[in-house]
Structure formats: structure tokens, C-alpha cells
Amino acid sequence: MSGQEILFGALAVLAVASGLIAVTGTRVVHCALWLVVSLGSLAGVYLVLGAEVVALVQLLVYVGAVVVLVLFALMLTRAPISPSRRLDAPPAQRIAAAVVGVAVAGVVGGALMIAVGDTAIQVDAGRGAPRPIATAIFGGWVLPFEILSVLLLAALIAALAVTRDRTPR
Amino acid sequence: MIHLVGPVVLAAALAGIGIYGLLARRNAVLVLIGAELLLNAVNVLLVTASALPAGGLAALLQPPTDTTLGADPLLPGQVMTIFVITIAAAEIGVALAIVLLLFRARATSDLTAVRELGEASATYTETPGAGEWPERVTT
């Protein structure tokens, strides 16, 4: 077992454990903050896999922006700070959800394990550096990049239009 | 060297957790947390795929003699991860706007309390954005 694998394993266990707490916890704000831990350790996972730029974007967009949005939404919907049992569905539905979740994990994991389970890869640290990523994005991927910027603008306008105050003046 | 079992198991576990979060939560914001974890499972797989050598899995078993593949054809894995993160940001922005609208219209973000759409609902209003910001319904 190499050092990289040990680091990867630790970060992966942290990501999965904090993700589990984020979907099972009974305090909404704590769930959102455990999501920060999960997404942050996934940024570490990306670093171990040699994707520096992706790790930085993950920290900026997910940990920086998305979680703040989630916390704002919790604040604006007057979410309870104290532990609340009403966050979760009834026990029968939770058991069914757990069965479906385990089944999805089993199918995805099993299929991928059969496909790539016995291979090992050499991580090339220079591959995810800013220069090759920029060359790829602003080279062959420039059209999807531009379409995505239009999508972001459309999402921004849609969010504004949906939540606009429609009180007649 | 990293064995591919690790990333694969991580992605599968995140997908399972995300599905559980989507199905077992009734607070709309917490359902979205499940969706975020599901999107991150995809990202882990894309980044893992981008770490494969040129030519993909086949090149691991049998190094290609044909060098026309280019130096790094799997780099798009990382580019697409960045795109997926962008789409996730757009998605959660619109989704949280809808949750806020739901809260203003029905004074709750509990998805099991919202069983009817439109006029069939007892709390239906013609202009959901109008009126006072509701107090939280104590449960």
C-alpha cells in the first residue's frame, strides 16, 4: 500500500462518513456543515488523484458558494436550530430509502468493480495543472464552455424571476 | 500507484448516500443536499477516468503501438468535472429559489405537507409572492 493510497483511503472514509451524517442528522444546520466536511475532503481526493484545478474549483464553488446558498435557504425558510424529528420521512419510507440506496451503491460499485476492479493507475501530477486544463477548456471545449456561461446567466435570471416580489404597487 | 478499487467504492458509496438523502428526507433543502452528494459521486468517477493513461483502460493492459491517439485524450474528464460543478451551482440556485417560493406560498418547506398543486390546494394563492413573509409553522 502506497502513501497515496493511505491518504486517499483516509479522505474517502472522511467524505463518506460526513456525507452519511449530512443525510441522517437531525439538526439542519449541522447537516449543512457536515456537507462542508464531505465536499472539502472530496477536494482532497481530487488532489490525490492529480486534479489540482478541479480541487480548487470544488473548494471555490461547492464549499464556498453552494453551502452558503444552502445555509441562506435554511435561514430564510426558518429552519429549526434544535434537533427535529420532522426532517425525516416516516420510518417505513426511511427503511425503503436505505434499501434503495444500498442497492444503488451495490449495482454501481459492483459493475465498476467488474470493469476496472483489478487495475492500478499511475497518477501524473502535472496532468491537472492549470496550463493543460486551460488549453483543453479554451481549445476543443470552448463551445460547451460558452453554452455553460449562457446557462448560468439563464439560471440567475430564472432564480430572480421566480422569487420576485409580486405585490401589486 | 493508486488501485482503482478505492475511487470506485467511494463513488458507489456517495451515490448510495445521495439516493438515501433524496428519498428519506422531507425538508426540501436537505433533499437538495442528497442531490449534491449524488453529483459528487459522478465527479469522483470523472476525475478517476481522467487519471487513466492515454487510450483508457485498454492501454493499461496493452500499451498502444498507435501513437496517433495524442498525448492525453482523457483530460476531458477533468474539464467535464468542472462543467458538472458549474451545472450543479446553477441547479442549486434555481432549486433553492423554488424552495423559497414554496415557503412563501405554503409557509413550510416540508415536502410531505405539499400534496396538491395549484387550485386543488387549500393554501393556494393567485400571487404566491404577495403578502407577508410567513412565520414558521410550529410542529
Boltz contact constraints between the chains, C-beta under 6 A:
constraints:
  - contact:
      token1: [A, 2]
      token2: [B, 1]
      max_distance: 6.0
  - contact:
      token1: [A, 4]
      token2: [B, 2]
      max_distance: 6.0
  - contact:
      token1: [A, 5]
      token2: [B, 2]
      max_distance: 6.0
  - contact:
      token1: [A, 8]
      token2: [B, 6]
      max_distance: 6.0
  - contact:
      token1: [A, 12]
      token2: [B, 10]
      max_distance: 6.0
  - contact:
      token1: [A, 16]
      token2: [B, 13]
      max_distance: 6.0
  - contact:
      token1: [A, 19]
      token2: [B, 17]
      max_distance: 6.0
  - contact:
      token1: [A, 19]
      token2: [B, 37]
      max_distance: 6.0
  - contact:
      token1: [A, 20]
      token2: [B, 17]
      max_distance: 6.0
  - contact:
      token1: [A, 22]
      token2: [B, 33]
      max_distance: 6.0
  - contact:
      token1: [A, 23]
      token2: [B, 17]
      max_distance: 6.0
  - contact:
      token1: [A, 23]
      token2: [B, 20]
      max_distance: 6.0
  - contact:
      token1: [A, 23]
      token2: [B, 21]
      max_distance: 6.0
  - contact:
      token1: [A, 23]
      token2: [B, 34]
      max_distance: 6.0
  - contact:
      token1: [A, 35]
      token2: [B, 33]
      max_distance: 6.0
  - contact:
      token1: [A, 42]
      token2: [B, 40]
      max_distance: 6.0
  - contact:
      token1: [A, 46]
      token2: [B, 47]
      max_distance: 6.0
  - contact:
      token1: [A, 49]
      token2: [B, 47]
      max_distance: 6.0
  - contact:
      token1: [A, 49]
      token2: [B, 51]
      max_distance: 6.0
  - contact:
      token1: [A, 50]
      token2: [B, 51]
      max_distance: 6.0
  - contact:
      token1: [A, 51]
      token2: [B, 47]
      max_distance: 6.0
  - contact:
      token1: [A, 51]
      token2: [B, 78]
      max_distance: 6.0
  - contact:
      token1: [A, 54]
      token2: [B, 47]
      max_distance: 6.0
  - contact:
      token1: [A, 54]
      token2: [B, 78]
      max_distance: 6.0
  - contact:
      token1: [A, 54]
      token2: [B, 81]
      max_distance: 6.0
  - contact:
      token1: [A, 57]
      token2: [B, 82]
      max_distance: 6.0
  - contact:
      token1: [A, 57]
      token2: [B, 85]
      max_distance: 6.0
  - contact:
      token1: [A, 61]
      token2: [B, 85]
      max_distance: 6.0
  - contact:
      token1: [A, 61]
      token2: [B, 89]
      max_distance: 6.0
  - contact:
      token1: [A, 66]
      token2: [B, 92]
      max_distance: 6.0
  - contact:
      token1: [A, 69]
      token2: [B, 92]
      max_distance: 6.0
  - contact:
      token1: [A, 69]
      token2: [B, 96]
      max_distance: 6.0
  - contact:
      token1: [A, 73]
      token2: [B, 29]
      max_distance: 6.0
  - contact:
      token1: [A, 73]
      token2: [B, 96]
      max_distance: 6.0
  - contact:
      token1: [A, 73]
      token2: [B, 99]
      max_distance: 6.0
  - contact:
      token1: [A, 74]
      token2: [B, 29]
      max_distance: 6.0
  - contact:
      token1: [A, 76]
      token2: [B, 100]
      max_distance: 6.0
  - contact:
      token1: [A, 77]
      token2: [B, 103]
      max_distance: 6.0
  - contact:
      token1: [A, 77]
      token2: [B, 109]
      max_distance: 6.0
  - contact:
      token1: [A, 78]
      token2: [B, 136]
      max_distance: 6.0
  - contact:
      token1: [A, 86]
      token2: [B, 139]
      max_distance: 6.0
  - contact:
      token1: [A, 87]
      token2: [B, 27]
      max_distance: 6.0
  - contact:
      token1: [A, 87]
      token2: [B, 30]
      max_distance: 6.0
  - contact:
      token1: [A, 88]
      token2: [B, 24]
      max_distance: 6.0
  - contact:
      token1: [A, 89]
      token2: [B, 24]
      max_distance: 6.0
  - contact:
      token1: [A, 89]
      token2: [B, 26]
      max_distance: 6.0
  - contact:
      token1: [A, 94]
      token2: [B, 24]
      max_distance: 6.0
  - contact:
      token1: [A, 97]
      token2: [B, 20]
      max_distance: 6.0
  - contact:
      token1: [A, 97]
      token2: [B, 23]
      max_distance: 6.0
  - contact:
      token1: [A, 97]
      token2: [B, 24]
      max_distance: 6.0
  - contact:
      token1: [A, 98]
      token2: [B, 20]
      max_distance: 6.0
  - contact:
      token1: [A, 100]
      token2: [B, 19]
      max_distance: 6.0
  - contact:
      token1: [A, 101]
      token2: [B, 16]
      max_distance: 6.0
  - contact:
      token1: [A, 101]
      token2: [B, 19]
      max_distance: 6.0
  - contact:
      token1: [A, 101]
      token2: [B, 20]
      max_distance: 6.0
  - contact:
      token1: [A, 102]
      token2: [B, 16]
      max_distance: 6.0
  - contact:
      token1: [A, 104]
      token2: [B, 15]
      max_distance: 6.0
  - contact:
      token1: [A, 104]
      token2: [B, 16]
      max_distance: 6.0
  - contact:
      token1: [A, 104]
      token2: [B, 19]
      max_distance: 6.0
  - contact:
      token1: [A, 105]
      token2: [B, 12]
      max_distance: 6.0
  - contact:
      token1: [A, 105]
      token2: [B, 13]
      max_distance: 6.0
  - contact:
      token1: [A, 105]
      token2: [B, 15]
      max_distance: 6.0
  - contact:
      token1: [A, 105]
      token2: [B, 16]
      max_distance: 6.0
  - contact:
      token1: [A, 108]
      token2: [B, 12]
      max_distance: 6.0
  - contact:
      token1: [A, 108]
      token2: [B, 15]
      max_distance: 6.0
  - contact:
      token1: [A, 109]
      token2: [B, 9]
      max_distance: 6.0
  - contact:
      token1: [A, 109]
      token2: [B, 12]
      max_distance: 6.0
  - contact:
      token1: [A, 112]
      token2: [B, 8]
      max_distance: 6.0
  - contact:
      token1: [A, 113]
      token2: [B, 8]
      max_distance: 6.0
  - contact:
      token1: [A, 116]
      token2: [B, 4]
      max_distance: 6.0
  - contact:
      token1: [A, 117]
      token2: [B, 5]
      max_distance: 6.0
  - contact:
      token1: [A, 119]
      token2: [B, 4]
      max_distance: 6.0
  - contact:
      token1: [A, 119]
      token2: [B, 60]
      max_distance: 6.0
  - contact:
      token1: [A, 120]
      token2: [B, 1]
      max_distance: 6.0
  - contact:
      token1: [A, 120]
      token2: [B, 3]
      max_distance: 6.0
  - contact:
      token1: [A, 121]
      token2: [B, 2]
      max_distance: 6.0
  - contact:
      token1: [A, 121]
      token2: [B, 51]
      max_distance: 6.0
  - contact:
      token1: [A, 121]
      token2: [B, 52]
      max_distance: 6.0
  - contact:
      token1: [A, 122]
      token2: [B, 1]
      max_distance: 6.0
  - contact:
      token1: [A, 123]
      token2: [B, 2]
      max_distance: 6.0
  - contact:
      token1: [A, 123]
      token2: [B, 51]
      max_distance: 6.0
  - contact:
      token1: [A, 128]
      token2: [B, 78]
      max_distance: 6.0
  - contact:
      token1: [A, 136]
      token2: [B, 75]
      max_distance: 6.0
  - contact:
      token1: [A, 136]
      token2: [B, 79]
      max_distance: 6.0
  - contact:
      token1: [A, 137]
      token2: [B, 79]
      max_distance: 6.0
  - contact:
      token1: [A, 141]
      token2: [B, 79]
      max_distance: 6.0
  - contact:
      token1: [A, 148]
      token2: [B, 83]
      max_distance: 6.0
  - contact:
      token1: [A, 148]
      token2: [B, 86]
      max_distance: 6.0
  - contact:
      token1: [A, 151]
      token2: [B, 90]
      max_distance: 6.0
  - contact:
      token1: [A, 152]
      token2: [B, 90]
      max_distance: 6.0
  - contact:
      token1: [A, 155]
      token2: [B, 90]
      max_distance: 6.0
  - contact:
      token1: [A, 155]
      token2: [B, 93]
      max_distance: 6.0
  - contact:
      token1: [A, 155]
      token2: [B, 94]
      max_distance: 6.0
  - contact:
      token1: [A, 158]
      token2: [B, 94]
      max_distance: 6.0
  - contact:
      token1: [A, 159]
      token2: [B, 93]
      max_distance: 6.0
  - contact:
      token1: [A, 159]
      token2: [B, 94]
      max_distance: 6.0
  - contact:
      token1: [A, 159]
      token2: [B, 97]
      max_distance: 6.0
  - contact:
      token1: [A, 162]
      token2: [B, 97]
      max_distance: 6.0
  - contact:
      token1: [A, 162]
      token2: [B, 101]
      max_distance: 6.0
  - contact:
      token1: [A, 163]
      token2: [B, 97]
      max_distance: 6.0
  - contact:
      token1: [A, 163]
      token2: [B, 100]
      max_distance: 6.0
  - contact:
      token1: [A, 163]
      token2: [B, 101]
      max_distance: 6.0
  - contact:
      token1: [A, 165]
      token2: [B, 129]
      max_distance: 6.0
  - contact:
      token1: [A, 166]
      token2: [B, 127]
      max_distance: 6.0
  - contact:
      token1: [A, 166]
      token2: [B, 129]
      max_distance: 6.0
  - contact:
      token1: [A, 166]
      token2: [B, 130]
      max_distance: 6.0
  - contact:
      token1: [A, 167]
      token2: [B, 130]
      max_distance: 6.0
